[in-house]
Structure formats: structure tokens, C-alpha cells
Amino acid sequence: MYMKSSKNDETQTDFDDPDEQDAQTCCCCQTDSPMYANLWPLIFFFSALTDFPMPLPKGKKPGQHRDWGWVPVLIVTGMAAFVYYGYLHGIFFIALAASDRYSFLCYVSLFAAFTFSTSLAAFIEFHGLSTFDNVALAIIIISGIITLMIGTFTMSHIWLVVLNRTTIENSQFQSWNKAKKFGNANNRLIKVFTESGKNVFNQGCWNNWVEVMGSNAILWFLPFSSKQVAQTDGIHFGYNQQVLQEYRNENAARRKKPATNDEIDLINSLEHGMHHSVTPNL
């Protein structure tokens, strides 16, 4: 009985030794060849994305996160640099339609969140710094920063789309609302907002979303614009007729002096459904 146990232990030890495993053929080359070892970062990255098991090269042990190599770091940092450069130089605003811009932000946020969550889960599973190297830590840090920054940026834009506000309108409204709470607003009426804080262009969350993203829900998840969105000119937008009438009544009641040219132009533009900001929600 003792000899049988010792034999099993010896067999188990031999099986667990990676140097004793037979070489396998994969990717048109042997797993113990230098070519397979050099291509392993790309192979491992493909295996992680597709969940398709790939044999380890000779000398590698499961759980060594240096298997990632620099491939994910280059992808994540390259995407971050492209987003940053494109945002500064207005590339996306010119090359992409309005709905495509929001889709692109969602793609980047989801990819960064996926990379961060899976890397963090692996970091916890494999006991942190005992198996993680600098490359794996760089993946967690960079993807976490992108998730926080681009994710917050994406959520703020979705919020503005649902409310049908531009960033300028939202900034003006927040300043006016804060001043009103402290009694410093002096009942002043900011453009396109009533005294009660209603937005003339707020048609409801669903209608606001459809106006920007289109009525075809399938295209919300694809980098293509619907025909409805593509035909918009970026100047004329829908509005809430009841809020517009309330806005006009308040404006008429408060006006004790002749209207200025700006006020007349604003009322005329609202009646024709014209937005005062050329680029909505950006």
C-alpha cells in the first residue's frame, strides 16, 4: 500500500513537470520551437480573447502573466493616444456622424472596462504581485485610467443626449440653477430654458435619444448612421411645443422694455425649431 502511494506520487510529479511533456504541433510549428515561443504573446492574446485553449510553449507555466507580452499594452495605449489626439483636433467630429461619435465612445469604454475587469480578476486569482510582472500591472493601470476617464466622458454624453442639452446649455443651466438656489439669479431667464428649469428642446428621454441615435435600434450598436440621422443638417431640431409656449409667455410677461434683436432672433429661431448651438451635445 505504501509503495502504491509512492508510485502515484512519482507519476503525478512527472506529469506536472512541464519539461517532461511531449512537444505538440500548433500554428504550423512545434510548441518547443523558438518561433512558437516568439509568437506566444500574439497566440496567448488570441486565446484570451476567444477563450480557445492553446498549448503552452516549452518552459512556460500556467499563470505567468508575462505571456501577454506588450501586445495589450500597445493596443490600449494606442487607442488612448488616438482618442486623445482625435478629440483635440476634432477628427471624430468631422469624420463621424453624431450617432457614430457616441457609439465610438461606448466601444472604447466597454473595451477598456473589459480589459480592466479581466486583468483585475486575474490579478486577484493568481495572488497579485507574486506572479504579475510590470507588463501585466501596466495593463491594469492603463485600462483602469481609460475606463475612469473615457467611461465618465461617455456617461456624461449619454446623460446630455437623454436631456437633449449641449455642453454649453448644460453649463449655463447649472450656473443659473446654482445662482437661483442662493437667490442670486434675479429671475433671469437663460436661453431655451423656462423659469422653472424646463428645456424647450427636451421632448422626453425616448424622443431625445431617437433624435440623435435614430429609430433603428440595431444601428445603435453598429458604427453606422441611420438614414434618418444622416439627413439631419445639424441646425434644425425638434422641440416641445408646450414648453415653447410657456417660454414665450414668461418672456412676454417679464419684458417691460422693448425686446432686443437677440431676443427677437431667439424667439423666431425657436418657432422654426432651430437650435442655437450648431453641434448638439458635444
Secondary structure, 3 states (H helix, E strand, C coil): CHHHHHHHHHHHHHHHCHHHCCCCEECCEECCCHHHHHCHHHHHHHHHHHCCCCCCCCCCCCCCHHHHCCHHHHHHHHHHHHHHHHHHHCHHHHHCCHHHHHHHHHHHHHHHHHHHHHHHHHHHHCCHHHCCCHHHHHHHHHHHHHHHHHHHHHHHHHHHHHHCCCHHHHHHHHHHHHHHHCCCCCCCCCCCECCCCCECCCCCHHHHHHHHHCCCHHHHHCCCCCHHHHCCCCCECCCCHHHHHHHHHHHHHHCCCCCCHHHHHHHHHHHCCECCCCCCCC
